[in-house]
Amino acid sequence: MTEPKPVEFRGDSLDALRAFPLAARREAGHQIDQVQNGQEPDDWKPMSTVGQGVKEIRIRDAAGAFRVIYVAKFADAVYVLHCFQKKTPKTSKADIDLAAKRYRDVLKESGQ
């Protein structure tokens, strides 16, 4: 069994995740753990609008819909780009733009 990849939270994504209600936070942690161990999350979709290889973990609980946008295609770490509560059916442009900027920063740092 391989070592799980470390997780690197970009910007305020860790603080945002910590602000999720307990049940959603636990579920997000479980899903990120699966990604660290090379598995897919239970409910996800590709986020090609953010960048190549970027995915969104979808979490629903009594408090609403929550999202964790991440990229796991790099060998060194799983990068959590953005965490937020979703208020509308469509992900807001501001959320997509923020995740895309953080994705570009990861690409620059990794020399991609």
Secondary structure, 3 states (H helix, E strand, C coil): CCCCCCEEECCCHHHHHHCCCHHHHHHHHHHHHHHHCCCCCCCEEECCCCCCCEEEEEEEECCEEEEEEEECCCCCCEEEEEEEEECCCCCCHHHHHHHHHHHHHHHHHHCC
